[in-house]
Each structure stands twice: as structure tokens, then as C-alpha cells.
Amino acid sequence: MELGKFHATRLDPADPWVLRVAASVQETTCKKPVLLPNLAGSIPNESFSETLGLPTVWLPHSYPGCSQHAPNEHILLSSSREALRMMTGLFWDIGDTGAALPGSST
């Protein structure tokens, strides 16, 4: 890995973790998630996925018109509420299923 540079990462959309997270998000939001298997290299996801060998799933908490990283970047209250519900639901589901999760040793 080059210093100061992060490579894009990819997780198979059929990976058990992707399917579990997608099911949780759909259950919580009542919306079918859009799955993008590649994650650009603008965040250090490579450290987790490649160096540590962990499956990583990224859940955006924004929308296309937010102008992310632009001078007029903003976030909507409705997006923030949905993100909080989505993450709370996901953490609840992970805690609730425990040993039934992919890769669990217990």
C-alpha cells in the first residue's frame, strides 16, 4: 500500500454479511437497499478489508444532492433521522442474532 493513498475495495454482493446488512436495512427503512460492491479509495477502508481481512459494508447517511465535501455541503434532518434508525436497527439485529452471524465463532 502506498502512503497517502487508499485503494478501492470490493465485497461480493452475495457475501453473507452484505445479505444480512441489506435485510436489516430493508426491514428498518421499508426500502430496498441499493448495493454497490465497490468502495472508492477516498476512505481507509482498505485497512480493514485488505490488511485485517474483514468484510466491510459502508452505509451512506446522505443523499445525492448533498454536495458532499463541497463548500455548500449539507445534510437533511430527514436523512439524519433515517440514518439513526437504520444504524440502530442494524446494531439491534447484530446483537439479537449473535452466533448466527456469518463468521461467528460462538
N, C-alpha and C positions, 0 to 999 in steps of 0.2 A: 504494500500500500504506500503510495506517495504521500508525503507530509503535506498538509494543507489542501488535500483533495479527497473527496469521498466518491466512491464508485456507486453506480446504480445497483440495486439489489432486486431479486425476483423470488417470489414464493409461489409455487404451483397453486392455482385456484382450487384444485381438488385436495390440497393438504387438509388433514383433519382439523387443524387449528383454524384455518380460513373458514371451513364449513361451520364450525362451532360458533365462531365470532359472527359470521354472517347471519346465522339462525338467531342468535341473541339480539343483534341489531334489528332484524326484521320483526322479531317478537315485541321489542320495546317501542320501536317507532311506527310500526304498521306500514313500513315502506320496504320494498325490495332493495337491498344494497347494490350498488354498482361496484363490481370488482375490477380492480386494475392490478394485474400481477407484478408490475414493475414499480419500483420506487426510485425516483430520481436521486442523484447524488448530492443534493443540497443539505442533507442532514446526515449525521454519523451513523445511520442505520447499519452500514457495513460492519461497524464494530461489534454489533450484536449478532447479525446474521452470518457473517463470514468468520470473524475472529473467534466468537464464542459458540458458533454453530446453533444459534437459537432461531426458531421460526418467529418472524416478526410480522405483525399486522398493524398497519397505520390507519387510524380513523380520523379523517379530517373534521374539524369543527368550524367549518366556514361554508361559503358558497362561491360560485364562480365570479360574481361581480364585486367581491370584497376588496379588490385591488391589493391583494396581499403583498407586502414589502414595498408598496408604493407610498408616496407622500400622503395620499388620501386613503390609506388603508383604514378599514372599519369593520366592525362586526355587528350583527343584528342581535337584539335581545332574544328574538325567537330562535335563532341559531344557537345561541348560548344555552338556552333552556333545553333545546333538543339534545345538545351535546352532553349536558349534565345528566339528562335522563338516559341517554344511550350508554354512557360510561358507567353509571350506577347500575343499570341493568346488566351490563357485561360483567362487572365485578361481582354482582349478586349471583349470576349464573355460574361463574367460575367457582365461587365459594360453595355454591349449592351442589355442584356436580363432583367436586373434589377428585376422587380417584378415577372417575370415568373420563377425565380429560386425556387427550392424546399425549403420549409420552410420560404419563404419570407413573411413578414407581410404587405408589401405595394403593 
